[in-house]
Amino acid sequence: MMKQILLPITLSIILFSACTKKDERPSVIYISGTVTDKTTSSPLDSVSIELIELRGSSIPRISTILKIYSTNSAGEFSFEFSQNKELYSYRVEISKEPYIREYVFIDKDLENQHFNIQLIK
């Protein structure tokens, strides 16, 4: 009899826990990083840092530039943004002529994220 009572209670707790996991994602994500030249390790200033929102589950996804930032003279950048917890994913595109463009994807479950990007000519 005790097993018959405990099993439904245990299953209810597990299901409730699984349903509430979605809301644990941070509403604001803080991004920072440093961009350097891969060959010389020198910091790169005025590098374009684009925050991109990706929609859809099939390829190609619909992408929208949300904001464009730039590195300072030390090659550093930082910004924060409010994420849509359910529908979208995000990436950062890093570019500067004559370097090859780089991409990093944002982990929607981590509030603070830091990237060290090395660009190649």
C-alpha positions as CSV (number, residue, x, y, z in Angstrom):
1,M,0.0,0.0,0.0
2,M,2.8,2.4,0.9
3,K,4.5,1.8,-2.5
4,Q,1.3,2.6,-4.3
5,I,1.1,6.0,-2.5
6,L,4.8,6.9,-2.9
7,L,5.1,6.1,-6.6
8,P,2.5,8.8,-7.7
9,I,3.9,11.3,-5.3
10,T,7.5,10.7,-6.5
11,L,6.4,10.9,-10.2
12,S,4.6,14.2,-9.5
13,I,7.7,15.7,-7.9
14,I,9.9,14.7,-10.8
15,L,7.4,16.1,-13.4
16,F,7.0,19.3,-11.5
17,S,10.8,19.7,-11.3
18,A,11.2,19.1,-15.0
19,C,8.5,21.7,-15.9
20,T,10.1,24.4,-13.8
21,K,13.6,24.0,-15.3
22,K,12.8,26.3,-18.2
23,D,12.3,29.3,-15.9
24,E,15.8,28.9,-14.3
25,R,17.5,30.4,-17.3
26,P,18.8,33.9,-16.6
27,S,16.7,36.7,-18.1
28,V,19.8,38.9,-18.6
29,I,23.1,37.5,-20.0
30,Y,26.4,39.3,-19.6
31,I,29.0,38.8,-22.4
32,S,32.6,39.8,-22.3
33,G,35.8,39.0,-24.2
34,T,39.1,39.9,-25.7
35,V,40.0,39.8,-29.4
36,T,43.6,39.3,-30.5
37,D,45.6,38.6,-33.6
38,K,46.4,34.9,-33.6
39,T,49.9,35.3,-35.0
40,T,51.1,38.2,-32.9
41,S,48.8,37.9,-29.9
42,S,48.3,41.7,-30.1
43,P,44.9,43.0,-29.0
44,L,42.7,44.3,-31.9
45,D,40.8,47.5,-31.5
46,S,37.7,48.5,-33.4
47,V,36.6,44.9,-34.1
48,S,32.9,44.6,-34.9
49,I,31.0,42.5,-32.4
50,E,27.5,41.7,-33.6
51,L,24.9,40.1,-31.3
52,I,22.7,37.9,-33.6
53,E,19.3,36.4,-32.7
54,L,18.6,33.1,-34.5
55,R,15.0,31.9,-35.0
56,G,13.8,28.6,-36.3
57,S,15.0,25.0,-35.9
58,S,15.7,24.3,-39.6
59,I,18.7,25.5,-41.6
60,P,18.9,28.2,-42.8
61,R,17.7,29.9,-39.7
62,I,16.3,33.4,-39.7
63,S,19.0,35.7,-38.2
64,T,18.6,39.3,-37.0
65,I,21.3,41.6,-35.8
66,L,20.2,42.9,-32.4
67,K,23.1,45.2,-31.6
68,I,26.6,46.0,-32.9
69,Y,29.5,46.7,-30.4
70,S,33.2,47.3,-30.9
71,T,36.4,46.4,-29.0
72,N,38.4,49.1,-27.2
73,S,42.1,49.7,-27.7
74,A,42.9,46.7,-25.4
75,G,40.8,44.4,-27.7
76,E,38.1,44.1,-25.0
77,F,34.4,44.1,-25.3
78,S,31.4,43.7,-23.0
79,F,27.7,44.0,-23.1
80,E,24.5,42.5,-21.7
81,F,21.2,41.6,-23.2
82,S,17.8,40.3,-22.2
83,Q,17.1,37.0,-23.8
84,N,13.9,35.4,-25.0
85,K,14.1,32.3,-22.7
86,E,12.1,30.0,-25.0
87,L,12.2,30.8,-28.6
88,Y,15.5,32.0,-29.8
89,S,19.2,31.2,-29.7
90,Y,22.0,33.7,-30.0
91,R,25.5,34.0,-31.4
92,V,28.2,36.6,-31.6
93,E,29.9,37.4,-34.9
94,I,33.4,38.9,-34.7
95,S,34.9,40.6,-37.7
96,K,37.6,43.1,-38.8
97,E,39.2,43.5,-42.2
98,P,41.4,41.7,-43.3
99,Y,40.8,39.0,-40.8
100,I,38.5,35.9,-41.2
101,R,35.2,36.3,-39.5
102,E,34.6,34.2,-36.3
103,Y,31.4,33.1,-34.5
104,V,30.7,32.0,-31.0
105,F,27.4,30.7,-29.7
106,I,25.8,32.0,-26.5
107,D,24.8,29.4,-23.9
108,K,21.3,30.5,-22.8
109,D,21.8,28.8,-19.4
110,L,24.9,30.7,-18.3
111,E,24.5,34.3,-16.9
112,N,28.1,35.3,-17.4
113,Q,30.2,34.3,-20.4
114,H,33.7,35.3,-21.4
115,F,35.4,34.6,-24.8
116,N,39.0,34.8,-25.9
117,I,38.9,35.1,-29.7
118,Q,42.0,35.0,-31.9
119,L,41.5,36.2,-35.4
120,I,43.5,34.9,-38.4
121,K,44.4,36.9,-41.5
